[in-house]
Amino acid sequence: MYYYKLGNIPHKRHVQFRQPDGSLYHEELMGIHGFDGIQSILYHLRPPTQVRKVELVRKVEIDYEEQEHVRHRHLPVVDIEAGGNAVDGRVAMMGNNDVVLYVVKPTEAMDYFYRFAHGDEVIFIHDGSGVLESQFGTLRYRPGDYLVIPTGVMWRIVPDPDVEQRMLVIESFGHVVPPKRYLNNYGQFLEHSPFCERDIRPPDELVTHDKSGEFEVRVKARGCITRFVYDHHPLDIVGWDGHLWPYAFNIEDFEPITGRIHQPPPVHQTFAGPGFVICSFVPRLFDYHPQAIPAPYNHSNVDSDEVLYYVEGDFMSRKGVGRASFTVHPNGIPHGPHPGTYEASIGKEKTEELAVMVDTFRPLRLTKQASRHEDETYPYSWLPH
């Protein structure tokens, strides 16, 4: 991300920066790839290393299907149970060693802060609004937001009261970044990119919490959740600057790339992660060649599994798939438009569909929770009726 700062910082890095009582503020450098990646420097009232208690909360185990035979899957999860907060309420749907996908309908604010130690998280806000709080400040969210949270960030989500929430969580075992082809050698978005710096919302208010008491931070690492208890508020930052910070990007700000004939899925790519990509299908004009067929052609994802999460609208190549549903098309098996949709798309000028796609380059395993929602007729939905 681009350079940004909030609050008060000294003129130089790694120099004396004193509090009103003459004591030093406590500098913390947070960066990725050792000291070679992007980084930010934060200034605390107290050392961020002062932990009063450390204890195991629980092991983290995902209950995958034991014997999964390969087939196309449709998972309507619109009625998934609401409850818990944005972390404890998650329901794992599918995953591999690179990424895990969850859905969650939180009904509570988090009463602790959380960090995932092995990679970045992307939380897509399907429904709801509220605030993401972190040591970098507060960031309001709304429907359609991708909340991109770098590893190491301490955060919690506080939903707005009496507002129904629905979220798709993409937990990455590595870093999630814009595609390289959208950036120049200096990290600036290029003219052909479907979004740019103006569309990215950083935290907009830094609140310094100078409080004593008992404050909990939970860290997910090495297959466990560990509780760290501090006797001071962990968000005691007076200022920070750098390139590493959580941000929001709204799917409505993704500018679709169109052409005379049908464009392939890479034109919808929004983010890249280790072993996967995230794409945004948004309302757009259809192809304008006089003989164009707007619906996608049949295709085989030879090297990737394709997951679509349906957000709003009627997906022009699918029948019987509603909002808050997943379709999963495994690698090597052809899939394409449902019967009649290929022909019916001819002459149409636009689509209002909204969906998030995750393509993974290693096979995904479905969880037992996901299988309970499966539409078992879906593999046969391409048969003529």
N, C-alpha and C positions, 0 to 999 in steps of 0.2 A: 504494500500500500504506500501511498504518498506520505510525505512528512507532515506531522501534525503535532500540536502541543496544547495542553490545557494547564491552567493554574500557574504557580510561580516556580521558576527554575533558575539556577545560576547561569551566568554568562558562559562559563566553561564547564566541560565535563570533568568529573573526578577532582573537583576542588572543594574547598571549605564552603559550606552553605549552612548558615546558622539560623536557629530558631530565635524568636524574640528574647528568650531567657539566656541566650548565648550558647546553648548546647547545639550540637550538630544535627542537622537532618540526616537521615540514613538513606544513602543512595543504593538503589537496586537496579542492576542491568538485567533485562530479560531479552533473550535472543534465541534464534534458531541456528542450526548447523554450526554448533560451536560458536566461534566469534566471527564466522564468515557470512552469516545470513542477516536478514533484517532484524532490527532490535529496537527497543525503547528503554529509556532510563526513567525510573520513578523515584520520588523522594518521599520518604516516610517520616512520620513523627517518632516512631519507635522501630527498632530493628525487626525486620520481617521474619527473623529466625527465632524469635522468642516464643517457643511452644511450651505450654504448661503440661499437656497430656497427649499421648498418642496411643490409640487403641484400634483394634480391628472391629469393623462393623459387620462385615459379612464377605463371603466369597461371591464372586460374580460368575454365574454359570448360565449359559444359554441353552435351552432345551430344544435342540434340533431334532428333526425327524430322524429316526434310526435307519430306515431303508426307504430312500426316496427314489422312485423311478421317474425318469425324465419325461416331462409333458408340459404343455402350456398351462398356465395357472391363472385363474381370476379370483381375486380375494376382495370381496366387498367388506370393508371395515367401517362403514359409516356408523354402525350401531355399536362400535366397540365401547366398552364400559368406561365411563368417566370417573376420575378420582385421583387423589394424591397430588403431588406437585410435578413440575416439569422434568424431574429426574426419577423419583420413586414411582411415578405413575406410568413409566414407559412400558410398552409391550413390544418385545422384540419380534420382528416379522421374518427377517432373513439376513444372512451375512456370510462372510468368508474372512480370510486373514487380513484383508485390506479395509473392509468397511462393514458396518452393521446398520441396518435400517430399523427404526422403531416408529410407532405411532403413540401419541399420548394426548389425552384430553384432561389436562390438569384442572382441578377445582380449588387448589390451595396455593398460596405463596410459599416459597421455600423458606424455611426458618434456619437455614445454614447456607454457606457458600460452597461451591463445587468447582473442581477442576479435573479434567481428564488429562492424564500425564503422557499418553502415548500418541496424541495427534489432535487435529482440529475437529471441531464439531460445526455442522451446519444445521440450523433449526429453521425449517420452513413453516411460517405461520399461515395455516390454512384459514382458521377462524380465530378471532379474538384480538385483544389489544392489551397493552400493559407496559412494563418497564423491565429492561435488562440492566441490572446493577453489576458493576465490576470495579476493580481498583482503578480503571481508566475513566470512570464516570458513569453517568446514567444515559441510557439510550432507549427511547420509546419505540415500541414496535406496533405494527398494524397488519391487517390481512395482506398476504402477498409478500411479506418480507422474508428474505433469506437473512438470518442472523448468523454471521460467520465469526466463530469464537476460536481464536488461536489457542493451541495447547499452552498450559501454564497460566491462563487467565482464570482468576477466581471470579465466579459469577453466581448470580441467582436471578430467577424470574419471578416477578411480582405481577400477577394478572390484575387487570382492572376488575373491581368488584361487579358481580352480577353480569359478567360478559362471558358467554360460552367460548371456550378455548379448544382448538384442535391443531395439533402440530405433527409434522413429519420430521424426524430426527435422523440425520446422516452422520454417523460416528466414524471418523476416518482414523486409520492407524498411520498417520502421516499428515502432510500439510496440504491444504486446499487453497488453490491459487487461480487467478484468471488464466486462460490459455495463453501460452507464450506468443502465439501468432497475433494476439491483440495488442502486444506491447512492443515498444521500440527498445533499443539497447540501453536506454536510461530509465526504463520502467514506466514510461508514460503511455497511456492508451493511444493507439493509432486511430487515424480517421475512419478506417473501415470497421473498427470495433463496434459491436452492437450496444455497448454502454461505455461510460467513461467516468472520470473522477467526480463529475458533478452529480452523478447518480448515487454515489456511495456516501452513506451517512455515518460519520464517526460519533462517539459519545459527545454530547453537547453540553453537559454540565458536570463539573467535578465537585463532589461533596466530600469534604474532609471530615471524617468521623473521629473525634478525639474523645473516646469513651473507654472506660474500664469495665470489666465484668467477665463473663464467660462467653466466648464466641467460637463457633464451630465451623471448620472448613473440612469438607470431605473430599478425599482424593481417590480417584479410580486409577489403579496402577497394578500391573502384574497379577491380574485376575482377582483383585480384592478391592473393597472399599475400606479406606482407613480414615479414622476421625482424628483430626488435629484440633486441640483446644487451646485457644489463646486467651490471655487475660486482658487483652486490649482489642479494639475493633480492627480487623485486618485491612479495612479500607481507610487507612489513615494517611492517604496520599495528599500532599499539598501541591504537587505539580508533576508533570511528566512530558516527555517529548520523544519522538521517534517515528518509526514506520510500522511497528507491530502493535496492533490494537484491534479490538472487536468492532465490527461494523455491520450495518444493515444495507441491503440492496433489495429494492422492491421489484418483483417480477414484472410489474406494469411498466417499469423503466427499461426493460429489455426491448430493443428496437429490432424487429424481425428482418431477416435478410431474405428477400424473395427474388424470383427470376422468371424467365419466360416458360421454363419447364420445371418440374418438381425438384426441389432442392433436397439434398440428403441431410440426415440428422446432424452432422457436424455444424451446420449453420446455426443450430439452436444451442450450441454449447455455451455454457455460462461459467463453469468452473472445471478445473482439473484436479484430481487427487491421485495418490499412488494406487494404480490398478483400477481406476474408475474415472468416469466423467459425469458431470451433472449438466443437463440441458433443460431449457425452458421453452415450452410450446405455448405461444401467446396468440391472441387475436391478430390476424394478418390478412392481407389480400392474397388471393390465390394466383396461380401461374397465369400468364397472359399470352402464351403462344396460342394461335387460333385453334390448334388441335391438342392443346394441353389436357392431361388427365390429372387433376389436382390431388386425388387420393394417392397415397404411396403405393409403389409397386411391391410385389411379393419379394421378400428378401430373407436370406439366411445369415444370422449373426454367427459366422463361423468361429470367431475368436472371442465373443462376448455374450453375456447374458443381458437382456434388455428388460428393465423394470420401468413401467410407467405408473405414476401416481396421478390420478385424475382429480383435478381441482374444481373446475367449473365448466359449463357448456356441454355441448354435444360433440364428442370426438368424431370427426367426419369419417373415419375408417372403421369405427367400432359400433356394434349394436349391443344393447343390454348391459352397458358399462356406465355406472353413474358416478357421482362425486364421491370422494373418499374411498376409491377402489384402487387396487393394484392389479396390473396384469404383469405376468412374468413369462418371458419368451426365452427359453434356454438356448445356448449356443448350438449351432449345427442343425437346427430344425427350422424349416421355412415357416414364415408367418407373413401375413399381409392383410389387406382389407377384407372385411366380412362380405359375404355374398350380397351383391347389389350396390354396395357403397362405391365400388370402383366406377361403375357406369353412372351412378347417381351424382357423382362429383362433377361430371362434365358440365361445363357451362356455369358452375357456381363461381361467384366472385370473391368470397371471403369466408373466413371461419371465425367463430368466437370462442374456440376451445382454449382451455388453460390447463396445462399439465406440467409436471416435473418428471424428467426422465433420468434414471441412473443406469448407465451401462458399465458393467464390470468385466474385467478381462480375465478373471478367474471365476469358476462356477460358484454360484450362490447355493446355500443350503437354507431351506425353509424351516421355520420353527414349528413345533407342535401347536403353539397358539395360533399361528397363521393358518395352519391346515384346518383348524376348526371353522374357519370362515370360507373355505374353498367352495366355489361353484364348480361342481364336478362335471357339469355338462360343457364347460368351456372348450376343452380340447376338440369337441365335435362341432363347434359353432361355425365352422367353415363349410360344413356340408350343405348342399342345396336344399332349400325348403320348398 
